[in-house]
Amino acid sequence: MKVLILGAGGLTGRYLVREYKRRGMEAVAYTKQELDISKADIARDTLAKEKPELVINSASLTSLEICEGNPVLSRKVNCEAPEEWAKECGRDGTRFVHLSTDYIFDGKKSAAYLPGDLASPLSRYGKDKAEGEKRVLRANPHALIVRLAWVFGHGGKTFMSQLPGILAEKKVVELAGGRTGSCTYAGEASRIIFDLAEKRAEGIFHGVQAGQTTWKQFAEKAVELMKAGGRRVACEEVRELPLDKIPGLQVPRPAFSPLDISETEKVLGRKIPPWEKGLAEYLKEIGW
Ligand SMILES: NC(=O)c1ccc[n+]([C@@H]2O[C@H](COP(=O)([O-])OP(=O)(O)OC[C@H]3O[C@@H](n4cnc5c(N)ncnc54)[C@H](OP(=O)(O)O)[C@@H]3O)[C@@H](O)[C@H]2O)c1
């Protein structure tokens, strides 16, 4: 099966590239510099040139703060372009996988969110991703949408990706408190995405690891695993601050956004490992 990966230079995109290589699949992967998914006619022209059987869209404007300040660009990349790719893929039966987020929810629920729960986003990013999901499925009812949350992995710009380095260096680590969510190692996310695609899943699925966490619990587990592995850890205290006291995080995020994975596990026919396993895998990968 020939696969086309969009946004291949991003955190999840790089792991998707690694995963298709591991599976020995034929594939072509484009970074943003090589292919801007929002350019006019780019979907039609690229599909005609590459003739993939499966397209995975990992391209997205993911900074909430940048999306808030650039609403036109956010709408274009997170909503209009995915719709166009979904529509063009639908024309000749090319399968289309689109990635989305837990930030389409407002966090007011008290149990993990189900794939069919109503979106009510708090941010521009969340609004455009939610609208993007709707438009993708309207344009191509056979499309597969995989929602991720709190992704971490090698070279990632996300806080959780960078946490091991911070814990190694800083005595007191301050992080955003008051938030509970799902998280996933990008390696596991890419396995789930390819597995769902191979099962020909359609509609909305959650692609996160089992269990719920907070940034503090995640940091404390990382300290435990790093120490157990004989690594140097400077951190003696992990301190939670309100979200708006953390520099660079001005846009509201849901306080509670765990994603229910029972449908995903049913379709995959396997249990998805808990996030602690993903964290251990990540620490092993980066040599901590
Ligand atoms: N990271 C998370 O914690 C997280 C959580 C939930 C859901 N997700 C979803 O997972 C997917 C993958 O995100 P990620 O974690 O890999 O984030 P990422 O590291 O920010 O990757 C997104 C990639 O898309 C690229 N991009 C931006 N605009 C583009 C355009 N017009 N054309 C082509 N590429 C473009 C970005 O390039 P630049 O960096 O140069 O802009 C970046 O390389 C997204 O759909 C995101 O919504 C991620």
The ligand as an SDF file (V2000), in Angstrom:
LIG
                    3D

 48 52  0  0  0  0  0  0  0  0999 V2000
    1.0830   17.7200   19.8300 N   0  0  0  0  0  0  0  0  0  0  0  0
    0.0210   17.4540   20.5910 C   0  0  0  0  0  0  0  0  0  0  0  0
    0.1120   17.4310   21.8210 O   0  0  0  0  0  0  0  0  0  0  0  0
   -1.3070   17.1540   19.9390 C   0  0  0  0  0  0  0  0  0  0  0  0
   -2.4060   16.9570   20.7790 C   0  0  0  0  0  0  0  0  0  0  0  0
   -3.6480   16.6830   20.2030 C   0  0  0  0  0  0  0  0  0  0  0  0
   -3.7720   16.6020   18.8380 C   0  0  0  0  0  0  0  0  0  0  0  0
   -2.7020   16.8010   18.0410 N   0  0  0  0  0  0  0  0  0  0  0  0
   -2.9200   16.7350   16.5890 C   0  0  0  0  0  0  0  0  0  0  0  0
   -1.9520   15.8950   16.0130 O   0  0  0  0  0  0  0  0  0  0  0  0
   -1.6480   16.3340   14.6820 C   0  0  0  0  0  0  0  0  0  0  0  0
   -0.1550   16.4160   14.5230 C   0  0  0  0  0  0  0  0  0  0  0  0
    0.3500   17.4390   15.3730 O   0  0  0  0  0  0  0  0  0  0  0  0
    1.8210   17.3650   15.9570 P   0  0  0  0  0  0  0  0  0  0  0  0
    1.7220   16.9420   17.3470 O   0  0  0  0  0  0  0  0  0  0  0  0
    2.7160   16.5820   15.0660 O   0  0  0  0  0  0  0  0  0  0  0  0
    2.1740   18.9170   15.9370 O   0  0  0  0  0  0  0  0  0  0  0  0
    3.3880   19.6730   15.2410 P   0  0  0  0  0  0  0  0  0  0  0  0
    4.6650   19.1290   15.7610 O   0  0  0  0  0  0  0  0  0  0  0  0
    3.1010   21.1320   15.4100 O   0  0  0  0  0  0  0  0  0  0  0  0
    3.2510   19.2480   13.7200 O   0  0  0  0  0  0  0  0  0  0  0  0
    2.4050   19.8480   12.7990 C   0  0  0  0  0  0  0  0  0  0  0  0
    3.1940   20.0130   11.5210 C   0  0  0  0  0  0  0  0  0  0  0  0
    2.3530   20.6030   10.5170 O   0  0  0  0  0  0  0  0  0  0  0  0
    3.1200   21.5810    9.8400 C   0  0  0  0  0  0  0  0  0  0  0  0
    2.2820   22.5400    9.1510 N   0  0  0  0  0  0  0  0  0  0  0  0
    1.7240   23.7000    9.6050 C   0  0  0  0  0  0  0  0  0  0  0  0
    1.0590   24.3110    8.6250 N   0  0  0  0  0  0  0  0  0  0  0  0
    1.1940   23.5350    7.5020 C   0  0  0  0  0  0  0  0  0  0  0  0
    0.7590   23.6570    6.1670 C   0  0  0  0  0  0  0  0  0  0  0  0
    0.0490   24.7130    5.7480 N   0  0  0  0  0  0  0  0  0  0  0  0
    1.0880   22.6900    5.2780 N   0  0  0  0  0  0  0  0  0  0  0  0
    1.8360   21.6250    5.6870 C   0  0  0  0  0  0  0  0  0  0  0  0
    2.2800   21.4590    6.9330 N   0  0  0  0  0  0  0  0  0  0  0  0
    1.9530   22.4060    7.8290 C   0  0  0  0  0  0  0  0  0  0  0  0
    3.9460   22.2130   10.9550 C   0  0  0  0  0  0  0  0  0  0  0  0
    5.0290   22.9520   10.4390 O   0  0  0  0  0  0  0  0  0  0  0  0
    5.6000   24.2190   11.3030 P   0  0  0  0  0  0  0  0  0  0  0  0
    5.9480   23.6700   12.6630 O   0  0  0  0  0  0  0  0  0  0  0  0
    6.7500   24.6810   10.5070 O   0  0  0  0  0  0  0  0  0  0  0  0
    4.4520   25.1890   11.3690 O   0  0  0  0  0  0  0  0  0  0  0  0
    4.3990   20.9660   11.7100 C   0  0  0  0  0  0  0  0  0  0  0  0
    5.5360   20.3990   11.1170 O   0  0  0  0  0  0  0  0  0  0  0  0
   -2.4100   17.6550   14.4990 C   0  0  0  0  0  0  0  0  0  0  0  0
   -3.5910   17.4030   13.7900 O   0  0  0  0  0  0  0  0  0  0  0  0
   -2.7460   18.0880   15.9170 C   0  0  0  0  0  0  0  0  0  0  0  0
   -3.9380   18.8450   15.9500 O   0  0  0  0  0  0  0  0  0  0  0  0
   -1.4620   17.0640   18.5580 C   0  0  0  0  0  0  0  0  0  0  0  0
  1  2  1  0
  2  3  2  0
  2  4  1  0
  4  5  1  0
  4 48  2  0
  5  6  2  0
  6  7  1  0
  7  8  2  0
  8  9  1  0
  8 48  1  0
  9 10  1  0
  9 46  1  0
 10 11  1  0
 11 12  1  0
 11 44  1  0
 12 13  1  0
 13 14  1  0
 14 15  2  0
 14 16  1  0
 14 17  1  0
 17 18  1  0
 18 19  2  0
 18 20  1  0
 18 21  1  0
 21 22  1  0
 22 23  1  0
 23 24  1  0
 23 42  1  0
 24 25  1  0
 25 26  1  0
 25 36  1  0
 26 27  1  0
 26 35  1  0
 27 28  2  0
 28 29  1  0
 29 30  1  0
 29 35  2  0
 30 31  1  0
 30 32  2  0
 32 33  1  0
 33 34  2  0
 34 35  1  0
 36 37  1  0
 36 42  1  0
 37 38  1  0
 38 39  2  0
 38 40  1  0
 38 41  1  0
 42 43  1  0
 44 45  1  0
 44 46  1  0
 46 47  1  0
M  CHG  2   8   1  16  -1
M  END
$$$$
